[in-house]
Amino acid sequence: MTDRVARDRTAGADGGSRALRPRAWAAPVRAMSRILNADGSPRAAQPAGPERSGIVDCGLYVDGERRPGRPQYAEALAAARQERDGFVWLGLHEPDLTEMTEIAATFGLHELAVEDAVKAQQRPKLEHFGEIVFLVLRTARYCEHAELTENSEVVETGQVMLFIGPHFVISVRHGDACRLAPVRADLEAKRDLLRHGPWAVAYAITDRVVDLYLEVADRLEDDLDVLEADVFDRQSSGRIQRIYQMKRELVEFKRAVAPLQRPLMTLTSQVNRAVPQEVRRYFRDVQDHLSRTVEQVNSYDDLLNSILQARLAQVTVDQNNDMRKIAAWAAIGAVWTAIAGIYGMNFDNMPELKWTYGYPGVWALMLAASFTLYRLFRRNGWL
């Protein structure tokens, strides 16, 4: 009995192992089929998907000249620190928090500045974190449009953040309002300026941003001239929505321009020793251009307010004219209503009711009164 049970168990175990053996081999077979072709040759490896990188360019500059190649920023920083006049310019475009954190660990950036650089919702400002200066700029670009409507985007804005350290400058760009590749190309052609180090890069970028401010301000003046002409043109509708749209775009532009005055005043101050004296002279030129732009924007704001008030006054005058016309026609109609109401009363002792010429006389009276009132209203400009 015991032997038979043992044989049955042994047989069952063998049968079970034979039943499970195909399943056990299934996974390795599928794995091999993924790496081998039908003829047994190995398959080519599939390229991995491209990883997103916010790094646009990285250059090592020594004595005002760029070294050939595009090194890794960590290697470039180490090489720059070995040179007395060496620095690294790392250009970024909309980096994510992970990439920015790695860069911050290499360059020693403060976490608050890193957070501001990633979010890109900051006003123009200047902050000091030890030897590192954090400068925030708002960029602006004029948007071409065939005709100004209530939905036209006139000014496109973005941001540029700059980290300026002893041997590096990091530019973080958000949006396409100010591309920095042309700035880098122009600056690399000016070796004498690049010898001033990272602050020369900060000046060049700030100068480009303010130059774009001037271009936007000049183009806005043309739009305001067209808008003003349309408002005072009686043949044009001069819709007030266009004025409000222009007002919103001007306010957005003003928010980018006006707050930059204080950071530039700090950079050009004699107390600020972080900026080389020669570069401070360049920043003063940028400050003059910015002051001119701010004055233009303020004058445009006043002009736009005047245009808005003029349009509102026109609307009020047009409404008053319409009300006078309505009142004049109502007065003419009141004559007919009064006469018809009087002779429509059911009184027996009304001599005109039995008059032979009463009916044509009433018509003549109503027409004469209406014509007289029409002439009076017409003479006074009500009709």
C-alpha angles and dihedrals in degrees: 000000000000093000092051092050089049091050090048091051091047091050091048092051092050092047091049093050091049089049093050096043095084091052092049091054095044098082096049090047092053090047092051091048089058094058100034130064123226091269092052096256117133117261122240114259114256112238115245120244116270114266116229114245127184093203111113100172141345123197136178114217125194123180092349095308130103118238114231119265136025108272128192110273094240092053092044092052092050090050092047092053090056091057122070094218098029128118140162126235110201115186119201133182118202097326120191124239095260094054093042091051091055091049091047091054091053098046099033097243121173116253094232091055090046090053091050091049092054098044095045095199099119137125118236107281145148122226134176122217103180108291092348121089120204115205123184121199130183112219126208136191132184114243115219115233133171094219134008110245135167089266100043118128104219102170126035115200135196140155140252122195122195128199108195117191137162094273105013148045122200120197117198114191127195119188129002100269092108121022114201101201092087089048091054092048093050093045094050088058090058104068095169091058094045090056087075089071131219094349089062088060091047090052094048093051093045091048091052092050093050092046088057088052089058092049092050091048092052092049092047089056090060091051091050091052091053092046092049092050091050092051094054094040106098090201091059124078092225092200113210091221090072091055092051091048090052089047092055092048091049092050090051090051092047091054089057097046109036101054091055091072095079096050091050091049088054093049093050095045118114089226091064106090095173092080116066113245093241092053091049088064089058091048090054089059089052089049091055091052091048092051089053091051092049090052090050093049092049091050090048089051091053091046092050090051089052091049090050093050091047091052092048089050089051091052090050092049092048090050091050090050090051091049091051091051091049091048092049094052090044090054091051091049091047090065091058092044093051095049093044090048094050096049092040092067116107101236122139097208099065108122095198091062091068095039113117094225096035097112097049089039092058091049091050091049093050093047093046093049092047093049092048092051092046091053092048094049091044091052092051094049097250093119 
